Amino acid sequence: MARSAVLTPADFAFPHNCIRAEADANVQTVLVCDLDLADLQTARLTGSVTPRSDRRPDLFSVVKTRAKPIPEEVASKSPNATDA
């Protein structure tokens, strides 16, 4: 099932479910929604939820790792593996 949506911050000035607009599922649609960028800026500066970029870097960090390759014997036993 595929569905598109315009999501908002989880804050008082926005809808309680954080969904501003939502398209029908599995229907090819163009989703149009009016956004007030001033409301978004106000929520960023004075809202009750702080953006991740504003949090203390000594407490939060992003760690990037590369995925390890799957060994051939494990990959060949996968139910998604196809026989050539």
Biotite code that builds the C-alpha atoms (Angstrom):
import biotite.structure as struc

atoms = struc.array([
    struc.Atom([0.000, 0.000, 0.000], chain_id="A", res_id=1, res_name="MET", atom_name="CA", element="C"),
    struc.Atom([1.415, 3.388, -0.955], chain_id="A", res_id=2, res_name="ALA", atom_name="CA", element="C"),
    struc.Atom([0.210, 6.713, 0.390], chain_id="A", res_id=3, res_name="ARG", atom_name="CA", element="C"),
    struc.Atom([1.644, 10.240, 0.300], chain_id="A", res_id=4, res_name="SER", atom_name="CA", element="C"),
    struc.Atom([1.198, 12.866, 3.002], chain_id="A", res_id=5, res_name="ALA", atom_name="CA", element="C"),
    struc.Atom([2.330, 16.304, 4.137], chain_id="A", res_id=6, res_name="VAL", atom_name="CA", element="C"),
    struc.Atom([3.449, 15.946, 7.749], chain_id="A", res_id=7, res_name="LEU", atom_name="CA", element="C"),
    struc.Atom([3.752, 18.764, 10.298], chain_id="A", res_id=8, res_name="THR", atom_name="CA", element="C"),
    struc.Atom([5.677, 19.182, 13.548], chain_id="A", res_id=9, res_name="PRO", atom_name="CA", element="C"),
    struc.Atom([4.106, 17.598, 16.617], chain_id="A", res_id=10, res_name="ALA", atom_name="CA", element="C"),
    struc.Atom([3.314, 20.920, 18.262], chain_id="A", res_id=11, res_name="ASP", atom_name="CA", element="C"),
    struc.Atom([0.311, 22.959, 19.429], chain_id="A", res_id=12, res_name="PHE", atom_name="CA", element="C"),
    struc.Atom([-0.094, 25.109, 16.292], chain_id="A", res_id=13, res_name="ALA", atom_name="CA", element="C"),
    struc.Atom([-0.492, 22.075, 14.024], chain_id="A", res_id=14, res_name="PHE", atom_name="CA", element="C"),
    struc.Atom([-2.983, 19.176, 13.689], chain_id="A", res_id=15, res_name="PRO", atom_name="CA", element="C"),
    struc.Atom([-2.936, 16.745, 16.617], chain_id="A", res_id=16, res_name="HIS", atom_name="CA", element="C"),
    struc.Atom([-2.112, 13.782, 14.355], chain_id="A", res_id=17, res_name="ASN", atom_name="CA", element="C"),
    struc.Atom([0.686, 15.717, 12.544], chain_id="A", res_id=18, res_name="CYS", atom_name="CA", element="C"),
    struc.Atom([-0.917, 15.161, 9.128], chain_id="A", res_id=19, res_name="ILE", atom_name="CA", element="C"),
    struc.Atom([-1.703, 18.350, 7.196], chain_id="A", res_id=20, res_name="ARG", atom_name="CA", element="C"),
    struc.Atom([-2.871, 16.571, 4.026], chain_id="A", res_id=21, res_name="ALA", atom_name="CA", element="C"),
    struc.Atom([-3.058, 12.955, 2.915], chain_id="A", res_id=22, res_name="GLU", atom_name="CA", element="C"),
    struc.Atom([-3.662, 11.310, -0.463], chain_id="A", res_id=23, res_name="ALA", atom_name="CA", element="C"),
    struc.Atom([-5.802, 8.237, -1.053], chain_id="A", res_id=24, res_name="ASP", atom_name="CA", element="C"),
    struc.Atom([-3.990, 4.921, -0.886], chain_id="A", res_id=25, res_name="ALA", atom_name="CA", element="C"),
    struc.Atom([-2.927, 3.279, -4.165], chain_id="A", res_id=26, res_name="ASN", atom_name="CA", element="C"),
    struc.Atom([-4.403, 6.050, -6.315], chain_id="A", res_id=27, res_name="VAL", atom_name="CA", element="C"),
    struc.Atom([-2.224, 8.102, -8.639], chain_id="A", res_id=28, res_name="GLN", atom_name="CA", element="C"),
    struc.Atom([-2.770, 11.593, -7.202], chain_id="A", res_id=29, res_name="THR", atom_name="CA", element="C"),
    struc.Atom([-1.229, 15.051, -7.015], chain_id="A", res_id=30, res_name="VAL", atom_name="CA", element="C"),
    struc.Atom([-1.302, 16.221, -3.418], chain_id="A", res_id=31, res_name="LEU", atom_name="CA", element="C"),
    struc.Atom([-1.705, 19.995, -2.981], chain_id="A", res_id=32, res_name="VAL", atom_name="CA", element="C"),
    struc.Atom([-1.505, 21.684, 0.412], chain_id="A", res_id=33, res_name="CYS", atom_name="CA", element="C"),
    struc.Atom([-1.108, 25.276, 1.650], chain_id="A", res_id=34, res_name="ASP", atom_name="CA", element="C"),
    struc.Atom([1.733, 25.738, 4.121], chain_id="A", res_id=35, res_name="LEU", atom_name="CA", element="C"),
    struc.Atom([2.465, 28.839, 6.155], chain_id="A", res_id=36, res_name="ASP", atom_name="CA", element="C"),
    struc.Atom([6.248, 28.937, 6.416], chain_id="A", res_id=37, res_name="LEU", atom_name="CA", element="C"),
    struc.Atom([5.989, 31.544, 9.189], chain_id="A", res_id=38, res_name="ALA", atom_name="CA", element="C"),
    struc.Atom([4.167, 28.967, 11.345], chain_id="A", res_id=39, res_name="ASP", atom_name="CA", element="C"),
    struc.Atom([6.951, 26.468, 10.704], chain_id="A", res_id=40, res_name="LEU", atom_name="CA", element="C"),
    struc.Atom([9.607, 29.042, 11.612], chain_id="A", res_id=41, res_name="GLN", atom_name="CA", element="C"),
    struc.Atom([7.716, 29.998, 14.783], chain_id="A", res_id=42, res_name="THR", atom_name="CA", element="C"),
    struc.Atom([7.450, 26.325, 15.788], chain_id="A", res_id=43, res_name="ALA", atom_name="CA", element="C"),
    struc.Atom([11.182, 25.894, 15.194], chain_id="A", res_id=44, res_name="ARG", atom_name="CA", element="C"),
    struc.Atom([12.125, 28.922, 17.295], chain_id="A", res_id=45, res_name="LEU", atom_name="CA", element="C"),
    struc.Atom([9.579, 28.810, 20.139], chain_id="A", res_id=46, res_name="THR", atom_name="CA", element="C"),
    struc.Atom([7.782, 25.461, 19.886], chain_id="A", res_id=47, res_name="GLY", atom_name="CA", element="C"),
    struc.Atom([7.667, 22.806, 22.563], chain_id="A", res_id=48, res_name="SER", atom_name="CA", element="C"),
    struc.Atom([9.471, 20.285, 20.330], chain_id="A", res_id=49, res_name="VAL", atom_name="CA", element="C"),
    struc.Atom([13.051, 21.148, 19.428], chain_id="A", res_id=50, res_name="THR", atom_name="CA", element="C"),
    struc.Atom([14.577, 20.041, 16.109], chain_id="A", res_id=51, res_name="PRO", atom_name="CA", element="C"),
    struc.Atom([17.326, 17.444, 16.280], chain_id="A", res_id=52, res_name="ARG", atom_name="CA", element="C"),
    struc.Atom([19.842, 19.980, 14.975], chain_id="A", res_id=53, res_name="SER", atom_name="CA", element="C"),
    struc.Atom([19.233, 22.128, 18.074], chain_id="A", res_id=54, res_name="ASP", atom_name="CA", element="C"),
    struc.Atom([19.959, 19.373, 20.585], chain_id="A", res_id=55, res_name="ARG", atom_name="CA", element="C"),
    struc.Atom([23.163, 19.088, 22.561], chain_id="A", res_id=56, res_name="ARG", atom_name="CA", element="C"),
    struc.Atom([25.869, 17.445, 20.451], chain_id="A", res_id=57, res_name="PRO", atom_name="CA", element="C"),
    struc.Atom([27.564, 16.040, 23.561], chain_id="A", res_id=58, res_name="ASP", atom_name="CA", element="C"),
    struc.Atom([24.452, 13.894, 24.218], chain_id="A", res_id=59, res_name="LEU", atom_name="CA", element="C"),
    struc.Atom([23.431, 12.971, 20.652], chain_id="A", res_id=60, res_name="PHE", atom_name="CA", element="C"),
    struc.Atom([25.596, 11.913, 17.743], chain_id="A", res_id=61, res_name="SER", atom_name="CA", element="C"),
    struc.Atom([25.064, 10.319, 14.355], chain_id="A", res_id=62, res_name="VAL", atom_name="CA", element="C"),
    struc.Atom([27.138, 7.221, 13.720], chain_id="A", res_id=63, res_name="VAL", atom_name="CA", element="C"),
    struc.Atom([27.501, 6.057, 10.120], chain_id="A", res_id=64, res_name="LYS", atom_name="CA", element="C"),
    struc.Atom([28.521, 2.477, 9.456], chain_id="A", res_id=65, res_name="THR", atom_name="CA", element="C"),
    struc.Atom([28.716, 0.426, 6.286], chain_id="A", res_id=66, res_name="ARG", atom_name="CA", element="C"),
    struc.Atom([26.635, -2.707, 6.060], chain_id="A", res_id=67, res_name="ALA", atom_name="CA", element="C"),
    struc.Atom([28.672, -5.892, 6.013], chain_id="A", res_id=68, res_name="LYS", atom_name="CA", element="C"),
    struc.Atom([28.206, -8.092, 2.942], chain_id="A", res_id=69, res_name="PRO", atom_name="CA", element="C"),
    struc.Atom([26.077, -11.195, 3.455], chain_id="A", res_id=70, res_name="ILE", atom_name="CA", element="C"),
    struc.Atom([28.142, -14.403, 3.175], chain_id="A", res_id=71, res_name="PRO", atom_name="CA", element="C"),
    struc.Atom([27.310, -16.391, 0.002], chain_id="A", res_id=72, res_name="GLU", atom_name="CA", element="C"),
    struc.Atom([26.182, -19.491, 1.937], chain_id="A", res_id=73, res_name="GLU", atom_name="CA", element="C"),
    struc.Atom([23.673, -17.408, 3.912], chain_id="A", res_id=74, res_name="VAL", atom_name="CA", element="C"),
    struc.Atom([22.462, -15.492, 0.843], chain_id="A", res_id=75, res_name="ALA", atom_name="CA", element="C"),
    struc.Atom([21.859, -18.738, -1.095], chain_id="A", res_id=76, res_name="SER", atom_name="CA", element="C"),
    struc.Atom([19.609, -20.057, 1.722], chain_id="A", res_id=77, res_name="LYS", atom_name="CA", element="C"),
    struc.Atom([17.460, -16.916, 1.693], chain_id="A", res_id=78, res_name="SER", atom_name="CA", element="C"),
    struc.Atom([13.801, -17.508, 0.684], chain_id="A", res_id=79, res_name="PRO", atom_name="CA", element="C"),
    struc.Atom([14.168, -14.566, -1.745], chain_id="A", res_id=80, res_name="ASN", atom_name="CA", element="C"),
    struc.Atom([17.137, -16.129, -3.525], chain_id="A", res_id=81, res_name="ALA", atom_name="CA", element="C"),
    struc.Atom([16.488, -17.174, -7.109], chain_id="A", res_id=82, res_name="THR", atom_name="CA", element="C"),
    struc.Atom([18.009, -20.152, -8.847], chain_id="A", res_id=83, res_name="ASP", atom_name="CA", element="C"),
    struc.Atom([19.890, -19.216, -12.012], chain_id="A", res_id=84, res_name="ALA", atom_name="CA", element="C"),
])
